[in-house]
């Protein structure tokens, strides 16, 4: 395919290098995926059978079939995004979400109190 340098802002040679690098990543991911599926075939089949029977699986269903995760649970935003960005990426909690956990906890407490009052 001919790449126009006007639309990309870089030469055809650079475009080929980018394409080759992207292909390398895709090929590596494909090989890793196929290897993982082959290595975990029995587990994949367990999950497939359970989905055919139940349609929706819970975390508890998955743990009962596959066992606990080999790594710890990630429960905070910081834990979930750790190691996902580059050196320059700011993976701190966005300012709009700061205090959200506390706010949600307070709302849950208010709901619990309201239900207690209703029951009384």
DRENLOZA-518170 format. One record per residue (C-alpha): residue in three letters; x, y, z; residue number from 1. Coordinates in steps of 0.2 Angstrom, whole numbers, padded with zeros to 4 digits. Layout:
DRENLOZA-518170
pavo type->ala&xx->X&yy->Y&zz->Z&seq->NUM .
...
end
This chain:
DRENLOZA-518170
pavo type->unk&xx->0000&yy->0000&zz->0000&seq->1 .
pavo type->unk&xx->0006&yy->0017&zz->-0004&seq->2 .
pavo type->unk&xx->0006&yy->0029&zz->0010&seq->3 .
pavo type->unk&xx->0004&yy->0048&zz->0007&seq->4 .
pavo type->unk&xx->0017&yy->0058&zz->0017&seq->5 .
pavo type->unk&xx->0005&yy->0072&zz->0017&seq->6 .
pavo type->unk&xx->-0009&yy->0064&zz->0028&seq->7 .
pavo type->unk&xx->0003&yy->0055&zz->0040&seq->8 .
pavo type->unk&xx->0017&yy->0068&zz->0042&seq->9 .
pavo type->unk&xx->0031&yy->0056&zz->0040&seq->10 .
pavo type->unk&xx->0040&yy->0047&zz->0026&seq->11 .
pavo type->unk&xx->0035&yy->0030&zz->0018&seq->12 .
pavo type->unk&xx->0050&yy->0022&zz->0026&seq->13 .
pavo type->unk&xx->0045&yy->0028&zz->0044&seq->14 .
pavo type->unk&xx->0027&yy->0021&zz->0040&seq->15 .
pavo type->unk&xx->0034&yy->0004&zz->0035&seq->16 .
pavo type->unk&xx->0045&yy->0004&zz->0052&seq->17 .
pavo type->unk&xx->0029&yy->0008&zz->0062&seq->18 .
pavo type->unk&xx->0019&yy->-0005&zz->0053&seq->19 .
pavo type->unk&xx->0033&yy->-0018&zz->0056&seq->20 .
pavo type->unk&xx->0034&yy->-0014&zz->0074&seq->21 .
pavo type->unk&xx->0015&yy->-0015&zz->0076&seq->22 .
pavo type->unk&xx->0014&yy->-0032&zz->0067&seq->23 .
pavo type->unk&xx->0028&yy->-0038&zz->0079&seq->24 .
pavo type->unk&xx->0017&yy->-0034&zz->0094&seq->25 .
pavo type->unk&xx->0001&yy->-0041&zz->0086&seq->26 .
pavo type->unk&xx->0011&yy->-0057&zz->0081&seq->27 .
pavo type->unk&xx->0018&yy->-0059&zz->0099&seq->28 .
pavo type->unk&xx->0001&yy->-0056&zz->0107&seq->29 .
pavo type->unk&xx->-0007&yy->-0069&zz->0095&seq->30 .
pavo type->unk&xx->0007&yy->-0082&zz->0100&seq->31 .
pavo type->unk&xx->0004&yy->-0079&zz->0118&seq->32 .
pavo type->unk&xx->-0014&yy->-0080&zz->0117&seq->33 .
pavo type->unk&xx->-0014&yy->-0097&zz->0107&seq->34 .
pavo type->unk&xx->-0001&yy->-0103&zz->0120&seq->35 .
pavo type->unk&xx->-0012&yy->-0098&zz->0134&seq->36 .
pavo type->unk&xx->-0028&yy->-0105&zz->0127&seq->37 .
pavo type->unk&xx->-0019&yy->-0122&zz->0124&seq->38 .
pavo type->unk&xx->-0011&yy->-0122&zz->0141&seq->39 .
pavo type->unk&xx->-0028&yy->-0118&zz->0150&seq->40 .
pavo type->unk&xx->-0039&yy->-0128&zz->0138&seq->41 .
pavo type->unk&xx->-0047&yy->-0138&zz->0152&seq->42 .
pavo type->unk&xx->-0051&yy->-0122&zz->0162&seq->43 .
pavo type->unk&xx->-0058&yy->-0113&zz->0147&seq->44 .
pavo type->unk&xx->-0069&yy->-0128&zz->0144&seq->45 .
pavo type->unk&xx->-0075&yy->-0128&zz->0162&seq->46 .
pavo type->unk&xx->-0080&yy->-0110&zz->0160&seq->47 .
pavo type->unk&xx->-0088&yy->-0113&zz->0143&seq->48 .
pavo type->unk&xx->-0099&yy->-0127&zz->0150&seq->49 .
pavo type->unk&xx->-0104&yy->-0117&zz->0166&seq->50 .
pavo type->unk&xx->-0109&yy->-0102&zz->0154&seq->51 .
pavo type->unk&xx->-0119&yy->-0113&zz->0144&seq->52 .
pavo type->unk&xx->-0128&yy->-0120&zz->0159&seq->53 .
pavo type->unk&xx->-0129&yy->-0103&zz->0169&seq->54 .
pavo type->unk&xx->-0127&yy->-0089&zz->0156&seq->55 .
pavo type->unk&xx->-0120&yy->-0077&zz->0170&seq->56 .
pavo type->unk&xx->-0105&yy->-0082&zz->0181&seq->57 .
pavo type->unk&xx->-0101&yy->-0073&zz->0197&seq->58 .
pavo type->unk&xx->-0084&yy->-0071&zz->0205&seq->59 .
pavo type->unk&xx->-0088&yy->-0085&zz->0217&seq->60 .
pavo type->unk&xx->-0092&yy->-0096&zz->0202&seq->61 .
pavo type->unk&xx->-0076&yy->-0093&zz->0194&seq->62 .
pavo type->unk&xx->-0066&yy->-0096&zz->0211&seq->63 .
pavo type->unk&xx->-0075&yy->-0112&zz->0214&seq->64 .
pavo type->unk&xx->-0070&yy->-0118&zz->0196&seq->65 .
pavo type->unk&xx->-0053&yy->-0111&zz->0194&seq->66 .
pavo type->unk&xx->-0047&yy->-0107&zz->0212&seq->67 .
pavo type->unk&xx->-0042&yy->-0091&zz->0219&seq->68 .
pavo type->unk&xx->-0031&yy->-0079&zz->0208&seq->69 .
pavo type->unk&xx->-0013&yy->-0082&zz->0209&seq->70 .
pavo type->unk&xx->-0010&yy->-0064&zz->0214&seq->71 .
pavo type->unk&xx->-0019&yy->-0053&zz->0226&seq->72 .
pavo type->unk&xx->-0035&yy->-0044&zz->0223&seq->73 .
pavo type->unk&xx->-0034&yy->-0026&zz->0217&seq->74 .
pavo type->unk&xx->-0047&yy->-0015&zz->0226&seq->75 .
pavo type->unk&xx->-0041&yy->0003&zz->0224&seq->76 .
pavo type->unk&xx->-0039&yy->0014&zz->0208&seq->77 .
pavo type->unk&xx->-0020&yy->0015&zz->0211&seq->78 .
pavo type->unk&xx->-0018&yy->-0004&zz->0212&seq->79 .
pavo type->unk&xx->-0028&yy->-0006&zz->0196&seq->80 .
pavo type->unk&xx->-0018&yy->0006&zz->0186&seq->81 .
pavo type->unk&xx->-0001&yy->0003&zz->0193&seq->82 .
pavo type->unk&xx->0011&yy->-0002&zz->0180&seq->83 .
pavo type->unk&xx->-0001&yy->0001&zz->0165&seq->84 .
pavo type->unk&xx->0006&yy->0018&zz->0160&seq->85 .
pavo type->unk&xx->0022&yy->0024&zz->0154&seq->86 .
pavo type->unk&xx->0035&yy->0033&zz->0164&seq->87 .
pavo type->unk&xx->0027&yy->0050&zz->0159&seq->88 .
pavo type->unk&xx->0009&yy->0045&zz->0163&seq->89 .
pavo type->unk&xx->0000&yy->0051&zz->0178&seq->90 .
pavo type->unk&xx->-0009&yy->0037&zz->0185&seq->91 .
pavo type->unk&xx->-0015&yy->0046&zz->0201&seq->92 .
pavo type->unk&xx->-0034&yy->0046&zz->0205&seq->93 .
pavo type->unk&xx->-0042&yy->0059&zz->0194&seq->94 .
pavo type->unk&xx->-0048&yy->0075&zz->0204&seq->95 .
pavo type->unk&xx->-0066&yy->0072&zz->0200&seq->96 .
pavo type->unk&xx->-0065&yy->0055&zz->0208&seq->97 .
pavo type->unk&xx->-0056&yy->0060&zz->0224&seq->98 .
pavo type->unk&xx->-0067&yy->0058&zz->0239&seq->99 .
pavo type->unk&xx->-0080&yy->0047&zz->0229&seq->100 .
pavo type->unk&xx->-0076&yy->0032&zz->0240&seq->101 .
pavo type->unk&xx->-0080&yy->0041&zz->0256&seq->102 .
pavo type->unk&xx->-0095&yy->0049&zz->0248&seq->103 .
pavo type->unk&xx->-0102&yy->0032&zz->0243&seq->104 .
pavo type->unk&xx->-0099&yy->0025&zz->0260&seq->105 .
pavo type->unk&xx->-0108&yy->0039&zz->0268&seq->106 .
pavo type->unk&xx->-0123&yy->0036&zz->0256&seq->107 .
pavo type->unk&xx->-0123&yy->0018&zz->0260&seq->108 .
pavo type->unk&xx->-0123&yy->0022&zz->0279&seq->109 .
pavo type->unk&xx->-0138&yy->0034&zz->0277&seq->110 .
pavo type->unk&xx->-0147&yy->0021&zz->0267&seq->111 .
pavo type->unk&xx->-0144&yy->0008&zz->0281&seq->112 .
pavo type->unk&xx->-0150&yy->0020&zz->0294&seq->113 .
pavo type->unk&xx->-0166&yy->0024&zz->0284&seq->114 .
pavo type->unk&xx->-0170&yy->0006&zz->0282&seq->115 .
pavo type->unk&xx->-0167&yy->0003&zz->0301&seq->116 .
pavo type->unk&xx->-0179&yy->0018&zz->0305&seq->117 .
pavo type->unk&xx->-0192&yy->0011&zz->0292&seq->118 .
pavo type->unk&xx->-0191&yy->-0006&zz->0301&seq->119 .
pavo type->unk&xx->-0194&yy->0001&zz->0318&seq->120 .
end
